[in-house]
Amino acid sequence: FPILPKDCVDVWSISEADILALGLLLDCYPREVAVLDIGTFVGVSAFFFASHPKVTRVVTIDPNPTVADEINDKSEMLGVQIDSEPLRNLKVLDVARAVLAEFPDENRKVQLHEGTVGTDRIGIQEDSSAGPEKLEEPISDPMSDLSAEETLVAFVDGLHTSRGVQA
């Protein structure tokens, strides 16, 4: 996606320091883990988790706004405003899905979901057409089928509101 401003993607994606710390944390687990990644953006954290040898699967959930809306909504923090016209209706999970498709090993481990986590309706988007699974209700237990050999790691990477984190 050459049309996406790289600096916006870099600033808004998981940092290298967080990746290093999370990698060390995952290395310490005595068994395999399943990861619940809350807040996908363009899939950098989902890709990282799926790349780790101890991670068996990644369930990543995002309300799936357009990329332009997501970046422009944070324009004060990012210090940039982008023209939404060239990006049109490109949504964050469209980018994540396209990027993951280039990496079949990691892609097999990742499940993209549109919606929110928890018991409150916090902002489910309308259209997911041919993309990620559409959730009519928030996911209250997306990892209910954990095996006895898996540990759940939840990474709250998005929905940085009080209600979002609590859910």
Secondary structure, 3 states (H helix, E strand, C coil): CCCCCHHHHHHHCCCHHHHHHHHHHHHHCCCCEEEEEECCCCCHHHHHHHHCCCEEEEEEEECCCEHHHHHHHCHHHHCCCCCCCCCCCCEHHHHHHHHHHCCHHHHHHEEEEECCECCCCCCCCCCCCCCCEECCCCECCCCCCCCCCCEEEEEECCCCCHHHHHC
